[in-house]
C-alpha cells in the first residue's frame, strides 16, 4: 500500500483499520516513505523502558527506525487481531513481530490514536513478556501518565 493510500482513508472504522494494516504492511516492506505516509508529522511511538531508545518522535524517525529493523534484522510483522473505536479515533492491534535474523518472535499489542485526517498520531506498544523483577513501575518509557489523568500512586 502506498503512503498516499494511508492518508486518504478518513476516520471511519474501516478506514482506521486499513490505516493500521497499511502501516504494518509498509513496516514489513521496510518502506520508510510508505510508513511515514500513515503517520502525522509529529507522531510518537512509545515502548517499554529501555526498548529501542524510545519513545521515537516524528514520522520520519519512526519510519527510518522500522526500515532499519527490516534491513538489519529481517523484521516482519503480522496483524493478528484488531479492534477499532471509531468515535474516539482509536484502535488496538495485536501483532507478531518476527525478528528473522535473530530467531526471535515478539508478540504484543499497540494502542493507536489518530488525527482528524485519519493519520496515526500515537502508538503505544505493549509486549507479552514476564514482569521485570527489578522494576517497580512497569509502564511505557517517556509516556506522561500523570499528565493524561492515569492513576499514579
Secondary structure as UniProt FT lines:
FT   HELIX           3..8
FT   HELIX           13..29
FT   HELIX           32..36
FT   TURN            37..38
FT   STRAND          39..46
FT   TURN            49..50
FT   TURN            52..53
FT   STRAND          56..57
FT   HELIX           59..73
FT   STRAND          75..85
FT   TURN            86..89
FT   STRAND          90..99
FT   HELIX           100..102
FT   STRAND          104..114
FT   TURN            116..117
FT   STRAND          120..127
FT   TURN            133..134
FT   TURN            141..142
FT   HELIX           146..148
//
